[in-house]
Amino acid sequence: MKFINLLKKELSELINAQMIFSLIFSLAIFMIMGNVMQSVTQEMAEDAVNPKINICDLDDTDYTNGMIESFKEKGSNVTILSVTNDDYAAALKGSDIKSYVVIPKGFTDELKSGKKPSVISVNKIKSASTLSSFTGGTDGTTSLINSYISYELADQQGVSEENLSIIEAPLSVEDHTVVADRSAKISSSTILGKISTQNMILPIIVLVLLMLTSQSLIASISNEKIDKTLETLLSTPVTRGSVITAKMLAAAIVALINAGVMMFGFSTYTKGMTSAVTSDLGITEAVTKTLSADEAFRQLGLNLSAMDYAMVGVQLFLTIMICLAISIILGALVNDSKSAQTMLLPIMMMVMIPWLISVFTDVNALPLAAKLIVYAIPFTHTFTSIPNLMFGNITEFWLGLGYQFVIFLIVMFFALKLFKSDKILTISLNFGQKSRFKKSRKTTED
């Protein structure tokens, strides 16, 4: 049996109707979520560009009428509501309005008497969604009212608008960010936001690749072992090294297909979140005066070269190979279909722990004992590869790559030793119970 035939056999077992259906279903979920997020972010962007002012003027004086007219002249979309007997819910019935501001009676008199007037903010909650609460609020309306009153009072006291703006914000901050021995005129929050956006995809790719790779290979070996087809396969005139290589390569190909589809769906989801904001908000004057994040990345030396990405690819390949070698050993320990799912748990823990830590904190910032424990997990070095290259931690990167290579040699040695012996057919993790494979072989010998 040629190697290519072995590979075709393994691929045909892994690529089935169930896998294709799950990929289509996952892609559809991502696209639906992207469309939902696009509608929400578009509403938020429209509110930011064209603020909607829903207001109920119970004071109804020349001062409040002039204030409302000034809002209209500045391009705000003003909707006048009416409220009777403090029935704030009645004004929202039969409309899509989520909130409004009530100017109570006596508002102008309090202002003229030197007192601090108050307004009533009314907000309607339709669901428990967090993002929906960011749209249609009264913060914009109350901010405009505050600004109008401030300028009116300043004008009465003979204070110009320029002086008032200085009084309200007397301090001007010029942000500079330093990385190693380089600096750029940009805020650190902008740099960190771009870094988190760029580094979001690789950890998810690694997570999906490792989970799908290990799951498919453990399932393949365990099913063949349970169905006794593995014993038949190993008795054919083909080297066991070819068998194990075909299984690992097939699992890697299927994992890459799954990861590619997942990343396409994830990119559709993130594009839906950001497209509405970027198209509706455009480029503001403040942004044009500030150094762009791309230019700042270049000045700070944070851009990765083609060689850097190639090094990350090598480390990702080593990570997948380690996962495959561990999966072969774990798959050989399975003695029934239920334990096949349990065997996935060690790999899940070794992947999830460094992934979560890399999302919420810097591994190098952990205490020494915790850092050594986390770095002992071979998959950690893949999640920290890009940050290490970006910030010039080349020594840490090469140490991690070398550590992964050593771990791969050790795990692959045990996997080959197990696969080339008859223990692959009899070994099992049964927690004190006798393996039914051993029973079966003993019965056959008798």
C-alpha positions as CSV (number, residue, x, y, z in Angstrom):
1,M,0.0,0.0,0.0
2,K,1.6,3.3,-1.1
3,F,1.8,6.3,1.2
4,I,-0.5,8.3,-1.0
5,N,-3.2,5.7,-0.7
6,L,-2.8,5.7,3.1
7,L,-3.2,9.5,3.0
8,K,-6.3,9.3,0.9
9,K,-7.8,6.7,3.2
10,E,-7.2,8.9,6.3
11,L,-8.6,12.0,4.6
12,S,-11.7,10.2,3.4
13,E,-12.4,9.1,7.0
14,L,-11.9,12.6,8.4
15,I,-13.6,14.7,5.7
16,N,-17.2,13.5,5.9
17,A,-20.7,14.9,5.6
18,Q,-20.8,15.7,9.3
19,M,-17.6,17.8,9.1
20,I,-18.8,19.7,6.0
21,F,-22.1,20.4,7.7
22,S,-20.4,21.7,10.8
23,L,-18.2,24.0,8.8
24,I,-21.2,25.4,6.9
25,F,-23.1,25.9,10.1
26,S,-20.2,27.6,11.8
27,L,-19.7,29.9,8.8
28,A,-23.4,30.8,8.8
29,I,-23.3,31.6,12.5
30,F,-20.3,34.0,12.0
31,M,-22.0,35.7,9.1
32,I,-25.3,36.2,11.0
33,M,-23.4,37.6,14.0
34,G,-21.5,39.9,11.7
35,N,-24.7,41.3,10.2
36,V,-26.2,41.8,13.6
37,M,-23.1,43.6,14.9
38,Q,-23.0,45.7,11.7
39,S,-26.5,47.0,12.3
40,V,-25.8,47.8,16.0
41,T,-22.5,49.6,15.2
42,Q,-24.1,51.5,12.3
43,E,-26.7,52.8,14.7
44,M,-24.0,53.9,17.1
45,A,-22.1,55.6,14.4
46,E,-25.1,57.4,13.1
47,D,-25.9,58.7,16.6
48,A,-22.4,60.0,16.9
49,V,-22.4,61.8,13.5
50,N,-26.0,63.0,13.6
51,P,-27.1,63.2,17.2
52,K,-30.8,62.6,17.8
53,I,-32.3,64.9,20.5
54,N,-35.5,63.8,22.0
55,I,-36.7,66.5,24.4
56,C,-39.8,67.5,26.3
57,D,-40.0,71.2,27.1
58,L,-42.4,71.6,30.1
59,D,-40.9,75.1,30.8
60,D,-41.8,76.4,27.4
61,T,-40.1,79.8,27.7
62,D,-38.2,82.0,25.3
63,Y,-34.9,80.8,26.7
64,T,-35.7,77.1,26.3
65,N,-37.3,77.6,22.9
66,G,-34.2,79.5,21.7
67,M,-32.0,76.7,23.0
68,I,-34.0,74.1,21.0
69,E,-33.8,76.2,17.9
70,S,-30.0,76.5,18.3
71,F,-29.8,72.7,18.3
72,K,-31.8,72.5,15.1
73,E,-29.6,75.2,13.5
74,K,-26.5,73.1,14.3
75,G,-27.8,70.1,12.4
76,S,-29.2,68.0,15.3
77,N,-32.3,66.0,14.6
78,V,-34.7,67.3,17.3
79,T,-37.9,65.5,18.2
80,I,-40.3,67.3,20.6
81,L,-42.3,65.1,23.0
82,S,-45.1,65.8,25.4
83,V,-45.5,64.4,28.9
84,T,-48.5,64.8,31.2
85,N,-48.8,64.1,34.9
86,D,-45.3,62.7,35.1
87,D,-46.3,59.7,32.9
88,Y,-42.9,59.3,31.3
89,A,-43.8,55.9,29.8
90,A,-46.7,57.3,27.8
91,A,-44.3,59.4,25.6
92,L,-42.5,56.3,24.5
93,K,-45.5,54.2,23.5
94,G,-45.9,53.4,19.8
95,S,-42.5,54.9,18.8
96,D,-38.9,53.7,18.4
97,I,-37.6,56.4,20.8
98,K,-35.5,54.8,23.5
99,S,-34.8,57.9,25.7
100,Y,-35.5,61.6,26.1
101,V,-34.8,64.6,28.3
102,V,-37.5,66.5,30.2
103,I,-36.9,70.2,30.9
104,P,-39.1,70.8,34.0
105,K,-41.2,73.8,34.6
106,G,-39.3,76.6,36.3
107,F,-36.0,75.7,34.6
108,T,-35.4,79.2,33.2
109,D,-36.4,80.9,36.5
110,E,-33.9,78.8,38.5
111,L,-31.2,79.7,35.9
112,K,-31.9,83.4,36.1
113,S,-31.9,83.3,39.9
114,G,-28.4,81.9,39.9
115,K,-29.4,78.4,41.0
116,K,-28.3,75.2,39.3
117,P,-31.3,73.9,37.3
118,S,-32.0,70.2,36.8
119,V,-33.4,68.2,33.9
120,I,-35.0,64.7,33.9
121,S,-33.3,61.9,31.9
122,V,-35.7,59.1,30.8
123,N,-34.3,55.9,29.3
124,K,-36.2,52.8,28.2
125,I,-34.7,49.4,28.6
126,K,-36.0,46.9,25.9
127,S,-33.6,44.0,26.5
128,A,-30.5,43.0,28.5
129,S,-28.2,43.6,25.5
130,T,-25.2,45.6,26.5
131,L,-24.5,47.1,23.1
132,S,-28.1,48.3,22.6
133,S,-27.8,50.4,25.7
134,F,-25.0,52.4,24.1
135,T,-27.4,53.8,21.5
136,G,-30.1,56.3,21.9
137,G,-29.0,57.5,25.3
138,T,-29.5,61.0,26.8
139,D,-25.8,61.8,27.4
140,G,-25.5,63.7,24.1
141,T,-28.6,65.8,24.8
142,T,-27.6,66.7,28.3
143,S,-24.1,67.6,27.0
144,L,-25.6,70.0,24.4
145,I,-27.8,71.6,27.1
146,N,-24.8,72.0,29.4
147,S,-22.7,73.6,26.6
148,Y,-25.5,76.0,25.6
149,I,-26.0,77.2,29.2
150,S,-22.3,77.6,29.7
151,Y,-21.9,79.8,26.6
152,E,-25.0,81.8,27.5
153,L,-23.7,82.4,31.1
154,A,-20.2,83.3,29.8
155,D,-21.7,85.8,27.3
156,Q,-23.6,87.5,30.1
157,Q,-20.4,87.8,32.1
158,G,-18.5,89.1,29.2
159,V,-16.4,85.9,28.8
160,S,-15.5,85.0,25.2
161,E,-16.0,81.5,23.8
162,E,-12.2,81.1,23.5
163,N,-11.7,82.0,27.2
164,L,-14.6,79.7,28.2
165,S,-13.0,76.8,26.3
166,I,-9.7,77.4,28.1
167,I,-11.6,77.5,31.5
168,E,-13.4,74.3,30.8
169,A,-10.3,72.5,29.5
170,P,-7.2,74.4,30.7
171,L,-4.8,71.6,30.0
172,S,-3.7,70.3,26.6
173,V,-2.0,66.8,26.6
174,E,0.4,65.8,23.9
175,D,0.8,62.0,23.9
176,H,4.1,60.3,23.2
177,T,4.7,56.5,23.3
178,V,8.1,55.0,23.9
179,V,9.1,51.4,22.8
180,A,12.7,50.4,23.7
181,D,14.8,53.4,22.4
182,R,12.2,54.7,20.0
183,S,9.3,57.2,20.4
184,A,6.3,58.4,18.4
185,K,3.8,61.1,18.9
186,I,0.8,59.0,19.6
187,S,-1.2,57.8,22.6
188,S,-0.3,54.4,24.1
189,S,-4.0,53.4,24.1
190,T,-4.0,53.7,20.2
191,I,-0.9,51.5,19.9
192,L,-2.2,48.9,22.4
193,G,-5.5,48.9,20.5
194,K,-3.8,48.2,17.2
195,I,-1.6,45.5,18.8
196,S,-4.6,43.8,20.3
197,T,-6.4,43.9,17.0
198,Q,-3.5,42.4,15.1
199,N,-2.7,39.8,17.7
200,M,-6.4,38.7,18.0
201,I,-6.3,36.4,15.0
202,L,-3.2,34.3,15.6
203,P,-4.2,33.0,19.0
204,I,-7.6,32.0,17.6
205,I,-6.0,30.3,14.7
206,V,-3.7,28.4,17.0
207,L,-6.6,27.5,19.3
208,V,-8.8,26.2,16.5
209,L,-5.9,24.4,14.8
210,L,-4.7,22.6,18.0
211,M,-8.2,21.6,19.1
212,L,-9.4,20.3,15.7
213,T,-6.1,18.6,15.0
214,S,-6.0,16.7,18.3
215,Q,-9.7,15.9,18.2
216,S,-9.5,14.4,14.7
217,L,-6.4,12.3,15.3
218,I,-7.5,11.0,18.7
219,A,-10.9,10.0,17.2
220,S,-9.2,8.4,14.2
221,I,-6.9,6.2,16.2
222,S,-9.5,5.4,18.9
223,N,-12.1,4.3,16.4
224,E,-9.7,2.1,14.5
225,K,-8.6,0.6,17.7
226,I,-12.1,-0.1,18.9
227,D,-13.2,-1.5,15.5
228,K,-10.1,-3.6,15.3
229,T,-9.2,-2.0,11.9
230,L,-6.0,-0.6,13.3
231,E,-4.7,-4.2,13.9
232,T,-5.5,-5.0,10.3
233,L,-3.8,-1.9,9.0
234,L,-0.6,-2.5,10.9
235,S,-0.5,-6.1,9.5
236,T,-0.3,-4.8,5.9
237,P,3.0,-4.7,4.1
238,V,3.7,-1.0,4.9
239,T,6.0,0.5,7.5
240,R,4.4,1.7,10.7
241,G,6.2,5.0,10.2
242,S,4.3,5.6,7.0
243,V,1.0,4.8,8.8
244,I,1.7,7.3,11.6
245,T,2.9,9.9,9.1
246,A,-0.2,9.6,7.0
247,K,-2.4,10.0,10.1
248,M,-0.6,13.1,11.3
249,L,-0.5,14.7,7.8
250,A,-4.2,14.0,7.2
251,A,-5.1,15.4,10.6
252,A,-3.0,18.5,9.9
253,I,-4.7,19.0,6.5
254,V,-8.2,18.8,7.9
255,A,-7.2,21.1,10.7
256,L,-6.0,23.7,8.2
257,I,-9.2,23.5,6.3
258,N,-11.2,24.0,9.5
259,A,-9.0,26.8,10.6
260,G,-9.3,28.6,7.2
261,V,-13.1,28.4,7.2
262,M,-13.2,29.6,10.8
263,M,-10.9,32.5,10.1
264,F,-12.9,33.5,7.1
265,G,-16.0,33.5,9.2
266,F,-14.3,35.4,12.0
267,S,-13.0,38.0,9.6
268,T,-16.5,38.5,8.3
269,Y,-17.7,38.9,11.9
270,T,-15.1,41.5,12.7
271,K,-15.6,43.3,9.4
272,G,-19.3,43.7,10.3
273,M,-18.3,45.3,13.6
274,T,-15.9,47.9,12.2
275,S,-17.2,48.6,8.7
276,A,-20.2,50.7,9.8
277,V,-18.1,52.8,12.2
278,T,-15.3,53.5,9.7
279,S,-17.7,54.4,6.8
280,D,-20.0,56.6,8.9
281,L,-17.6,58.4,11.2
282,G,-14.9,59.0,8.5
283,I,-11.8,60.9,9.5
284,T,-12.2,63.7,11.9
285,E,-10.0,66.8,12.3
286,A,-8.5,65.4,15.4
287,V,-7.4,62.3,13.7
288,T,-5.8,64.1,10.8
289,K,-3.7,66.1,13.2
290,T,-2.5,63.0,15.0
291,L,0.1,60.6,13.7
292,S,-1.5,57.5,12.2
293,A,-1.2,54.2,14.0
294,D,0.5,52.6,10.9
295,E,3.2,55.3,10.8
296,A,3.7,55.1,14.5
297,F,4.2,51.4,14.3
298,R,6.9,52.0,11.7
299,Q,8.6,54.6,13.9
300,L,8.4,52.4,17.0
301,G,9.8,49.4,15.1
302,L,6.7,47.3,15.9
303,N,6.1,46.2,12.3
304,L,7.0,42.5,11.6
305,S,9.1,41.6,8.5
306,A,8.5,38.7,6.2
307,M,11.3,36.8,8.0
308,D,9.5,37.4,11.4
309,Y,6.3,35.9,10.0
310,A,8.3,33.0,8.6
311,M,9.7,32.4,12.1
312,V,6.2,32.5,13.6
313,G,5.1,30.0,10.9
314,V,7.9,27.6,11.9
315,Q,6.9,27.8,15.5
316,L,3.3,27.2,14.6
317,F,4.3,24.1,12.6
318,L,6.3,22.8,15.6
319,T,3.3,23.4,17.8
320,I,1.0,21.4,15.5
321,M,3.5,18.6,15.4
322,I,3.8,18.5,19.2
323,C,0.0,18.4,19.4
324,L,-0.2,15.5,16.8
325,A,2.4,13.5,18.6
326,I,0.6,13.9,22.0
327,S,-2.7,13.0,20.3
328,I,-1.2,9.7,19.0
329,I,-0.3,8.7,22.5
330,L,-3.6,9.8,24.0
331,G,-5.6,8.1,21.2
332,A,-3.7,4.8,21.9
333,L,-5.0,4.9,25.5
334,V,-8.6,5.0,24.5
335,N,-10.7,1.8,25.1
336,D,-14.2,3.1,24.3
337,S,-15.9,6.0,22.6
338,K,-16.6,7.8,25.9
339,S,-13.0,7.9,26.9
340,A,-12.0,9.4,23.5
341,Q,-13.6,12.7,24.6
342,T,-11.9,12.5,28.0
343,M,-8.5,12.1,26.4
344,L,-8.9,15.5,24.7
345,L,-9.0,17.3,28.1
346,P,-5.2,17.4,28.7
347,I,-4.6,19.1,25.4
348,M,-7.5,21.5,26.0
349,M,-6.0,22.5,29.3
350,M,-2.5,23.0,27.9
351,V,-4.0,25.2,25.1
352,M,-6.6,27.2,27.1
353,I,-4.3,28.1,30.0
354,P,-1.6,30.0,27.9
355,W,-4.3,31.4,25.6
356,L,-6.3,33.0,28.4
357,I,-3.1,34.3,30.1
358,S,-1.9,35.8,26.8
359,V,-5.2,37.6,26.3
360,F,-5.4,39.2,29.8
361,T,-1.8,39.7,30.8
362,D,1.8,39.5,29.8
363,V,3.4,36.2,30.7
364,N,6.7,37.9,31.4
365,A,5.0,40.1,34.0
366,L,3.9,37.0,36.1
367,P,5.8,36.0,39.3
368,L,8.8,33.8,38.7
369,A,7.2,30.5,39.8
370,A,4.0,31.1,37.8
371,K,6.0,32.2,34.8
372,L,8.1,29.0,34.8
373,I,5.0,26.9,35.1
374,V,3.3,28.6,32.2
375,Y,6.5,28.5,30.0
376,A,6.8,24.8,30.7
377,I,3.6,24.4,28.6
378,P,5.0,24.1,25.0
379,F,2.0,25.8,23.5
380,T,2.7,29.0,25.5
381,H,5.6,30.0,23.3
382,T,3.4,30.1,20.2
383,F,1.0,32.6,21.8
384,T,3.9,34.8,22.9
385,S,5.8,34.6,19.6
386,I,4.5,37.7,17.9
387,P,4.7,40.0,21.0
388,N,8.3,38.8,21.6
389,L,9.3,39.6,18.0
390,M,7.4,43.0,18.1
391,F,9.2,44.2,21.3
392,G,12.6,42.8,20.4
393,N,12.6,39.8,22.8
394,I,14.5,37.7,20.3
395,T,16.3,35.7,23.0
396,E,12.9,34.6,24.5
397,F,11.7,33.7,21.1
398,W,14.6,31.4,20.2
399,L,14.6,29.8,23.7
400,G,10.9,29.0,23.2
401,L,11.5,27.6,19.7
402,G,14.3,25.5,21.0
403,Y,12.3,24.3,23.9
404,Q,9.4,23.3,21.6
405,F,11.8,21.4,19.3
406,V,13.2,19.4,22.3
407,I,9.6,18.6,23.5
408,F,8.7,17.5,20.0
409,L,11.6,15.1,19.8
410,I,10.8,13.6,23.2
411,V,7.0,13.2,22.5
412,M,7.6,11.9,19.0
413,F,10.1,9.4,20.3
414,F,7.5,7.9,22.6
415,A,4.8,8.1,20.0
416,L,6.9,6.2,17.4
417,K,8.0,3.7,20.0
418,L,4.4,3.0,21.0
419,F,3.2,2.8,17.5
420,K,5.9,0.4,16.3
421,S,5.2,-2.0,19.2
422,D,2.2,-4.2,19.8
423,K,1.3,-2.1,22.9
424,I,-0.6,0.2,20.5
425,L,-3.2,-2.6,20.3
426,T,-3.4,-3.5,24.0
427,I,-2.5,-0.4,26.1
428,S,-5.4,1.5,27.6
429,L,-6.1,3.9,30.4
430,N,-8.8,2.1,32.4
431,F,-8.4,3.5,36.0
432,G,-8.1,0.0,37.6
433,Q,-10.5,-1.8,35.3
434,K,-9.2,-4.6,33.0
435,S,-8.9,-3.5,29.4
436,R,-11.3,-5.3,27.1
437,F,-8.6,-5.4,24.5
438,K,-6.5,-7.5,26.8
439,K,-9.4,-9.7,27.5
440,S,-10.1,-10.1,23.8
441,R,-6.6,-11.0,23.0
442,K,-6.4,-13.5,25.9
443,T,-9.7,-15.2,24.7
444,T,-8.3,-15.4,21.2
445,E,-5.1,-17.1,22.4
446,D,-7.0,-19.6,24.5
